[in-house]
């Protein structure tokens, strides 16, 4: 390594799933087709904090959806827990289910799109993807909309999101 190289180091991951011991308990399992689920608020900590995060998302369906079926994943952000009273998309701060065709699903229209998990084959999965994103705000929530035609599997830890801080270091 030369002097002045910029290196990365990852921090402790925050996991959102429906099991005790997760950073936030998110009842995303068994999300019905064409329905959505919003995670509870995650506090990334006071400044200074990393501005880049690696977000890994995974889902598994209860049975095999058609090939190319998707679940869409979104990010809501805001600066503090008291104001503005309404974060991106006016999402609530608690684990929230949105039924198929409910007005709540439209909240995703004002959230940052993280990507789709695509069933590459007609199989239940699990299927996953990751994305590295800048996050400048302290509080976040993840929203998933299951567009597949099949419910997510009713198992605690097969559909989840893992948010890992990425630190830049100059050597």
C-alpha positions in Angstrom: 0.0 0.0 0.0 1.2 3.4 -0.9 0.8 6.4 1.5 -2.5 8.2 0.8 -4.3 5.0 -0.3 -8.0 5.1 0.5 -9.2 1.8 2.0 -12.6 0.7 3.3 -13.6 -1.0 6.5 -17.0 -2.3 7.3 -18.7 -1.9 10.7 -21.2 -3.9 12.6 -24.3 -4.9 10.5 -27.8 -4.0 11.6 -30.2 -6.8 10.7 -33.9 -6.3 10.1 -35.9 -9.5 10.4 -38.6 -11.2 12.5 -36.4 -12.7 15.2 -35.4 -11.6 18.7 -31.9 -10.2 18.7 -32.3 -8.4 15.4 -31.4 -4.6 15.4 -35.1 -4.2 14.7 -37.8 -6.8 14.7 -39.5 -6.7 11.3 -42.5 -9.0 10.7 -41.8 -9.3 7.0 -42.3 -13.0 6.9 -45.5 -14.2 5.2 -46.1 -10.8 3.4 -48.8 -11.5 0.9 -48.6 -11.0 -2.8 -49.1 -7.4 -3.9 -48.8 -6.3 -0.3 -46.0 -4.5 1.4 -44.2 -4.2 4.7 -42.4 -1.2 6.3 -39.7 -1.8 8.8 -39.6 0.0 12.1 -37.2 3.0 12.3 -33.5 2.3 12.5 -31.3 4.9 14.2 -27.9 4.9 12.5 -26.4 7.0 15.3 -25.3 10.5 16.0 -22.8 12.3 13.8 -20.0 11.7 12.9 -21.1 8.4 11.3 -20.5 6.7 8.0 -22.2 8.2 4.9 -22.1 5.0 2.9 -23.9 1.7 3.7 -24.0 -1.7 2.0 -27.6 -3.0 2.0 -28.1 -6.7 1.5 -31.7 -7.8 0.9 -33.0 -11.4 0.7 -36.5 -12.9 0.3 -37.9 -16.4 -0.1 -41.3 -17.2 -1.3 -43.7 -19.8 0.2 -43.7 -21.6 -3.2 -42.2 -21.1 -6.6 -43.4 -17.9 -8.3 -43.1 -17.5 -12.0 -39.6 -16.9 -13.3 -38.8 -13.1 -13.2 -41.3 -12.5 -10.4 -40.1 -9.6 -8.1 -40.1 -8.0 -4.8 -39.3 -4.3 -4.8 -37.3 -2.7 -2.0 -37.2 1.0 -0.9 -35.5 3.3 1.6 -37.1 6.1 3.7 -34.8 8.6 5.4 -35.1 11.5 7.8 -32.9 13.7 10.0 -34.4 13.3 13.4 -37.2 11.6 15.3 -39.1 14.8 16.3 -39.1 16.9 13.1 -40.0 16.9 10.4 -42.9 15.0 11.8 -43.2 13.2 8.4 -40.1 11.5 6.9 -39.9 10.5 3.3 -43.2 9.3 2.1 -44.8 10.2 5.4 -44.0 6.6 6.6 -44.7 5.7 10.2 -41.9 4.8 12.6 -43.2 1.3 13.5 -43.4 -2.0 11.7 -46.4 -1.6 9.4 -48.2 -3.9 7.0 -49.8 -2.6 3.8 -52.5 -4.8 2.3 -52.8 -5.3 -1.5 -54.1 -2.3 -3.3 -54.0 -0.2 -0.1 -53.2 3.5 -0.3 -50.2 2.8 2.0 -48.4 1.1 -0.9 -48.3 4.5 -2.7 -45.9 5.7 0.0 -43.2 3.9 -2.0 -43.6 6.5 -4.7 -41.7 9.0 -2.5 -39.0 6.6 -1.3 -35.6 5.8 -2.7 -35.8 2.7 -4.9 -33.1 0.2 -3.8 -33.9 -2.4 -6.4 -35.8 -5.5 -7.1 -35.1 -9.0 -6.0 -35.9 -11.1 -9.1 -36.7 -14.8 -9.1 -34.2 -15.9 -11.7 -36.0 -19.2 -12.1 -39.4 -20.6 -11.1 -38.1 -21.5 -7.6 -39.0 -20.4 -4.0 -35.5 -19.1 -3.4 -33.9 -17.6 -1.4 -33.0 -14.8 -3.8 -30.9 -11.8 -2.9 -29.2 -8.6 -4.0 -27.1 -5.9 -2.5 -26.5 -2.3 -3.2 -24.1 0.3 -1.8 -25.8 3.6 -1.1 -25.0 7.0 0.5 -27.2 7.7 3.5 -26.8 11.2 4.9 -29.7 11.1 7.4 -29.8 9.5 10.9 -33.1 7.6 10.7 -34.1 5.1 8.1 -36.8 2.5 7.3 -36.9 -0.2 4.6 -40.0 -1.0 2.7 -40.6 -4.1 0.6 -43.5 -4.7 -1.8 -44.1 -8.3 -2.8 -45.1 -8.2 -6.5 -44.5 -11.9 -7.1 -48.0 -13.6 -7.0 -46.8 -15.8 -4.1 -46.6 -14.9 -0.3 -43.2 -14.7 1.4 -42.4 -17.9 3.3 -43.6 -17.9 6.9 -40.1 -18.4 8.4 -38.5 -15.8 10.7 -35.1 -15.4 9.1 -35.4 -16.1 5.3 -36.7 -12.6 4.3 -34.6 -9.8 5.8 -32.4 -6.8 5.2 -28.8 -6.3 6.5 -27.4 -2.7 6.6 -23.6 -2.5 7.0 -21.8 0.8 7.5 -18.8 1.3 5.2 -16.0 3.5 6.5 -13.4 5.1 4.3 -9.9 5.3 5.7 -6.9 7.1 4.3 -3.6 5.3 5.0 
